[in-house]
């Protein structure tokens, strides 16, 4: 089974940017929809944005619209999340997974935004 490993998180000041990457151990071409999710402390995990195999994006969580951009490279087996104009409320552990999230969750990557 394809395993997913997230990276790129870190500590950033409000207004800053980060680029998260999700690397798969095998081909993601067969995965129709991939997504980035996040879980803030004390909150449920939520879907941030999904992307289809063909690169179509038709949803962003309201809280990230206009600031985050999801992309996918099937040849490199990666799914990325460009995060701009970060806010303290974006602080969370970010995960990638299929949509619906049927695969085993990875460890995620921590994003901390200071005010």
Secondary structure, 3 states (H helix, E strand, C coil): CCCEEEECCEEEECCCCEEEEEEECCCCCCCCEEEEEEECCCCCCEEEEEEECCCCCCCECHHHCCCEEEEEECCCCEEEEEECCCCHHHCEEEEEEECCCCCCCCCCEEEEEEC
